[in-house]
């Protein structure tokens, strides 16, 4: 069944009760939260598209992307905050290793930088899929583990509420 135009060339197709997919995405495999995590592009249980790159030899990071085009239910303030906490959990390892890069880009196209050898990729992906389904426990646990190991994590350039009142 073809549905409305979302800003890119269609057609768009309903897929197993999930938000509409572009015709090129219909044949993507559905990733199960407890399946093995391997490189590839998947449709997630929450209707997003997850891209896990091949780990390049000697690469310091993996850029995992999760997009939710056409799914406003995945872009709520609660879920955005949970995805940010998940990104901060990964960023703690980067700060410890003195990495200087953007660890997270939010919105409907979320991009995470996960340091190789830090949070296991399977745990990171399972936490992202859980956030999609409304369970923030795994993301919060990963952030707590990171902060227990490295101390409080805050994105570079981000001001806390107390800092904004002093600056403004």
VOMARVEX-801285 format. One record per atom (N, C-alpha, C, O, CB): residue in one letter; z, x, y. Coordinates in steps of 0.1 Angstrom, whole numbers, plus 5000, padded with zeros to 4 digits. Glycine has a CB too. Layout:
N
AZXY ...
This chain:
168
X500050084988 X500050005000 X500050095012 X500950175014 X501249905000 X499150075021 X499050155033 X499850095044 X499949965045 X497550165038 X500550175052 X501450125062 X501050185076 X499950245077 X502850155059 X501850165086 X501550195099 X501350345102 X501750425094 X502650145109 X500650375112 X500350515116 X501550585122 X502250515130 X499150515127 X501850705118 X503050775123 X502650895132 X503550985134 X503850825111 X501550905138 X501251005147 X500251115141 X499751205148 X502451075151 X500051115128 X499151205121 X498051115114 X498250995112 X499851305111 X496951185110 X495951105104 X496451055091 X497051125083 X494751195101 X496250925088 X496750855076 X495750865065 X494950965065 X496950705079 X495750795055 X496650675053 X498050715048 X498250825043 X496050575044 X499050625050 X500350645045 X500650545034 X500150435034 X501350625057 X501350585024 X501550505012 X503050495009 X503850585011 X500850575000 X503450375005 X504850355001 X505050424987 X504050414979 X505250205000 X506150484985 X506350554973 X507750524967 X508750574973 X506150704975 X507850444957 X509050424950 X510250384959 X511350424957 X509450544942 X509950294969 X510950244977 X511450344988 X512350304996 X512150204969 X510850464989 X511150554999 X510350535012 X509450455011 X510950704994 X510750605023 X509850595035 X508450635031 X508250705022 X510450675046 X507550585039 X506150615036 X505750755036 X506350835043 X505250545047 X504850795028 X504350935026 X502950935030 X502150845028 X504550985012 X502551055035 X501151075038 X500351085024 X501051125014 X500851205046 X499151055024 X498351055012 X498451195005 X498451204992 X496851025015 X498551305012 X498651435006 X500051465000 X500251554992 X498451545016 X501051375003 X502451394998 X502751314986 X503751334979 X503351365009 X501951214983 X502251124972 X502351194958 X503151144950 X501151014971 X501651294956 X501751364943 X502851474943 X502951544933 X500451424940 X503651484953 X504751584953 X505751544943 X505951424941 X505351604967 X506351634936 X507351594926 X508651554933 X508951594944 X507751714916 X509351464927 X510651414932 X511751514927 X511851534915 X510951264928 X512451574937 X513551664933 X514851594929 X515251504937 X513751774944 X515351624918 X516651564914 X517851654919 X517751774918 X516751544899 X518851594924 X519951674930 X520551774920 X521151874924 X521051584935 X520451744907 X521051834897 X520051914889 X520351984879 X521851764887 X518751914894 X517751984887 X517752134891 X518452174901 X516351934890 X517052214884 X516952354888 X516252364901 X515352284904 X516152444877 X516552454910 X515952464923 X514952584922 X515352704920 X517052494934 X513752554924 X512652654924 X511752634936 X511852534943 X511752644911 X511052734939 X510152734951 X509152614950 X508652594939 X509452864953 X508852554961 X507852444960 X508152344971 X509052364979 X507852374947 X507352244971 X507452134981 X507752004973 X507051974963 X506252114990 X508751934977 X509251814969 X509551694978 X509651714991 X510551854962 X509551574972 X510051454979 X511551444975 X511851464963 X509151324975 X512351424984 X513851414981 X514251274978 X513551174982 X514651474993 X515451254972 X515951124970 X516151034982 X516050914982 X517251124962 X516351104994 X516451025006 X515151005014 X515250955025 X517451105015 X514051045008 X512751015014 X512251135023 X511251115029 X512850905023 X512851245023 X512451365030 X511451445022 X511251415010 X513551445035 X510951545028 X510151645021 X510851785023 X511051825034 X508651655027 X511151845012 X511851965011 X510952075007 X510252064997 X513051955001 X510952185015 X510052305012 X510952425009 X511752455018 X509052335023 X510852484998 X511652594994 X510552704992 X509752694982 X512552574981 X510652815000 X509652914998 X509853014986 X511053014981 X509553005011 X508853084982 X509053184972 X509953294979 X509653334990 X507753244966 X510853354971 X511653454977 X510853584977 X510453644967 X512953484968 X510553634989 X509753754990 X510653874987 X511853874989 X509153775005 X510053974980 X510754094976 X511454154989 X510754174999 X509854194969 X512654184988 X513454244999 X513554155011 X513954215022 X512854375002 X513354025010 X513453945022 X514953915024 X515753895014 X512753805020 X515353925036 X516753905040 X517153755040 X518253715038 X517053965053 X516153665042 X516353525044 X515353435037 X514253485034 X516453485059 X515753315034 X514753215030 X514753105041 X515853065046 X515153155016 X513653055045 X513552945054 X513252825047 X512152795042 X512452975065 X514352745045 X514252615038 X514052505048 X514752495058 X515552585029 X513052425047 X512752315056 X512952185049 X512652165037 X511352335062 X513352085057 X513551945053 X513051855064 X513651855075 X515051925049 X512051785061 X511551695072 X511751545068 X511651515056 X510051725075 X511951465078 X512151325076 X511251245085 X511751145091 X513651285079 X510051275086 X509151205094 X509051065089 X508851035077 X507751265095 X509150965098 X509050825094 X510250765088 X510250655082 X507950805084 X511450835090 X512650785083 X513850795093 X514650895092 X512950865070 X513950705103 X515050715113 X516450705106 X517350755113 X514850605123 X516550655094 X517950655088 X518450795085 X519650805083 X517850575075 X517550895084 X518051025082 X518351105095 X518751225094 X516951105074 X518151045106 X518351115119 X519551055127 X519451055139 X517051105127 X520551005120 X521750945126 X522551065131 X522451175127 X522550855117 X523451035141 X524351135146 X525251195135 X525451315135 X525251075157 X525751115126 X526551165115 X525751265106 X526351375103 X527051055107 X524551225103 X523751315094 X523351445102 X523351555096 X522551245089 X522951425114 X522651545122 X523751645123 X523651765121 X522151505136 X525051595125 X526151675125 X526451745112 X526851865111 X527451595130 X526251665101 X526451725088 X525451835085 X525851935079 X526451615077 X524151805088 X523151915086 X523452035094 X523252145090 X521751855090 X524052015106 X524352135115 X525552205108 X525552335109 X524752085129 X526552135103 X527652205096 X527152285084 X527552395081 X528652105091 X526152235077 X525552305066 X524852435071 X524952535065 X524552215058 X524152425082 X523452535088 X524552645093 X524252765091 X522552495100 X525652595098 X526652685103 X527252765091 X527652875092 X527752615110 X527352695079 X527852765067 X526952885064 X527452985060 X527952665056 X525652865065 X524752975062 X524753075073 X524653195070 X523252915060 X524953035085 X524953125097 X526153225096 X526053335101 X525053045110 X527253175090 X528453265089 X528053395082 X528553505086 X529553195082 X527353385072 X526953505064 X525953595073 X526053715072 X526253465051 X525153525081 X524153605089 X524953675100 X524653795103 X523153505096 X525953605106 X526753675117 X527453795111 X527553895118 X527753575123 X527953785099 X528653895093 X527754015091 X528154125092 X529353845080 X526453985087 X525454085085 X524754125098 X523854215097 X524454035075 X525254075109 X524654105123 X523254065124 X522454135131 X524854255125 X522853955118 X521453895119 X521353835133 X522353775138 X521153795108 X520253845139 X520053775152 X518753685151 X517653735153 X519853885164 X518953565148 X517853475147 X518453335148 X519653305147 X517053485133 X517553235150 X517953095150 X518253055136 X517353055128 X516853005157 X519453015134 X519852975120 X519452825117 X519452795105 X521352995118 X519252745127 X518952605124 X518152545135 X518352575147 X520352535123 X517252465131 X516552375141 X516652235136 X516252205125 X514952425142 X517252145144 X517552015140 X516351915143 X515251965147 X518751965147 X516651785142 X515651685144 X515051635131 X515651655121 X514551745153 X513851575132 X513251525120 X512651635112 X512351615100 X512151425124 X512451755117 X511951865110 X513051975110 X513252045120 X510651925115 X513951975100 X515052065100 X514652195093 X514052195082 X516251995093 X515052305099 X514752435093 X516052515092 X516752525102 X513652505102 X516252565081 X517552645078 X517152785074 X516252805066 X518352575067 X517852885079 X517753025075 X518953055066 X520053045070 X517753125087 X518653075053 X519653105043 X519553245039 X518553295034 X519553005031 X520653325042 X520653465039 X520553485023 X521353425016 X521853535045 X519653575019 X519553605005 X520853665000 X521453755006 X518353695002 X521453614989 X522653674983 X523953614989 X525053664986 X522653814985 X523753514998 X524953455004 X525353324996 X525953334985 X524753425019 X524953215002 X525253084995 X524153064984 X522953084988 X525152965005 X524453044972 X523453024962 X522452914966 X522952804971 X524052984948 X521152934964 X520152834969 X520352704963 X520252594969 X518752884965 X520752694950 X521052564943 X522152494951 X522052374953 X521452594929 X523252564954 X524352494961 X523952444975 X524252334979 X525552594963 X523152524982 X522652484995 X521752364994 X521952265002 X521852605002 X520852364985 X519852244984 X520652124979 X520352014985 X518752284973 X521552134970 X522352024966 X523151964978 X523251844979 X523352064954 X523652054986 X524452004998 X523551925007 X523951825013 X525152125005 X522351985010 X521351915018 X520951775013 X520851685020 X520052005020 X520751775000 X520351644994 X521551544994 X521351424996 X519951664979 X522751594993 X523951504994 X524051445008 X524351335009 X525151584990 X523851535018 X523851485032 X522851375034 X523151265040 X523651595042 X521651395028 X520651285029 X521151155024 X520851045029 X519351335022 X521851165013 X522351045006 X523750995012 X524350895007 X522551064991 X524251055023 X525451015029 X526751075025 X527751035029 X525550865028 X526651175016 X527851245011 X527951385018 X527051475016 X527851264996 X528951395027 X529051525035 X529951625029 X530251725035 X529451485049 X530551595017 X531551675011 X531051815008 X531751915011 X532051604998 X529951825002 X529451964998 X529152045011 X529452165011 X528151944990 X528551995021 X528252065033 X529552115040 X529652225044 X527451985043 X530552025040 X531852055046 X532552165038 X533152255043 X532751935047 X532452155024 X533052255016 X532452395018 X533152495018 X532952215001 X531052395019 X530452525021 X530852585035 X531052705036 X528852505021 X530952505045 X531452555058 X532852605057 X533152705063 X531252445069 X533752525050 X535152575049 X535152705042 X535952795046 X535952465041 X534352725031 X534352855024 X533852965033 X534453075032 X533452845011 X532852935041 X532353045050 X533353075060 X533653195063 X531052995057 X534052975066 X535053005077 X536253075071 X536953155078 X535452875084 X536653045058 X537753105052 X537453255050 X538353345050 X538053045039 X536153285048 X535753425045 X535553505058 X535853615059 X534453425037 X534953435068 X534453515080 X535153465093 X534953535103 X533053505081 X535853355093 X536453305105 X535553195111 X534553165105 X536653415115 X535953135122 X535253025128 X533753065131 X533553175136 X535952965140 X532852975128 X531452995131 X530952905142 X531252785141 X530552975118 X530252965152 X529752885162 X528352945166 X528153065166 X530652885175 X527352855167 X526052905170 X525952975183 X526652945193 X525052785171 X525153085184 X525053165196 X524553075207 X523652995206 X524053275194 X525153085219 X524653015231 X525252875231 X524952805241 X523253005231 X526052835221 X526552695221 X527952695228 X528752785225 X526652645207 X528152605237 X529452595244 X530252475237 X529652375234 X529252565259 X531452505235 X532352395230 X532752305242 X532452345254 X533652455224 X533352195239 X533752095250 X534652165260 X534452145272 X534451975244 X535652245255 X536552305265 X535752405274 X536152425286 X537652375258 X534752475268 X533952575276 X533152505287 X532952555297 X533152665267 X532552385283 X531752315292 X532452265305 X531852265316 X531052195285 X533752225303 X534452185315 X534752295324 X534752285336 X535752115310 X535052415319 X535252535327 X533952585334 X533952625345 X535852645319 X532852575327 X531552615332 X530952525342 X530252565351 X530552635321 X531252395341 X530652295349 X531552245360 X531252165368 X530152175342 
